[in-house]
Amino acid sequence: MVHAFIVVKSAAGESERLVESIRDVSAVAEAHIVAGAWDIIVEVDAGEVYDVLKVASSEIQGLQGVNDTKTYITMD
């Protein structure tokens, strides 16, 4: 099992709508709006690293209103 965090920068006024769409992605365990440099933090559990990359690049980055993402795969 691969555990990862994806941080998302959204377009102005899009965070609330986006967090609901992100929560519907099957590999997403949790998603929250946060204060700081990023707008949303997403916790992902997937079978392999490739699956995490697919979630980030295809499913989250493909949503309208997503401006940028960064993915952090846990090492423990």
N, C-alpha and C positions, 0 to 999 in steps of 0.2 A: 504494500500500500504506500502510495506517495501522498504526502501531506504538503500543501503549499498555501501561500497567501498571495493574492493579486490585489494590488492597489490600483484604483481607477480615478482618473481625472475626468470630470464630466463638463459638458457645456453649461453655461449659466442657466440656473433654474431647472436642470434636468435630473438632479440627484435623486429626488423622491421617486420619480417615474422609473429611473434606471435601476434603483435598488430592488424594486419589485420584479422587474424583468430578469435581473441577475439571479434572484432567489429561485426563479423557475428553472434554471439550468440544472440538469440532473446531478452533476458532480459537486455542486455547491452545497456545502454544509451550513454555512452562515454568510450573511452579507449585512454590513452596517454602514450607515452614513457616519463619517467622522470629521472632526475639526482638524485643520492643519493643511499641509501642502497637497494632500490628496483628498478626494471627496468621499470615496467608498473603499472599504476594505472587505475582501472576499476570502473566505476560508474554503479550500477545495480539498476533497479526498478523491483520489483516482487510483486506478490500478497500476499505471506506469507513467513515467515522465512524459512520454508522448501524449498521453491523455490530458495531462495538465496543460501542455502546450496547445492542444486542440481547443480546450475550454477557453484559454486566454485569447488565442489568435482568431478562432472561428466564431465562438459563441459570444464572448464578451466584447471583443473589439469590433465585431460586426453589428453591434447594437447602435442605433441612431442616438447621438448625444455623447458617445464615448470619445474623448479627445486623446487620451493616452493611458497606457497601463504599464505596470512593472510587475514581474512575477518573482516571488521568492520561494524556493523549494526548501523545506526544512531538512536539516541534516541529522536530527536525532530520532 
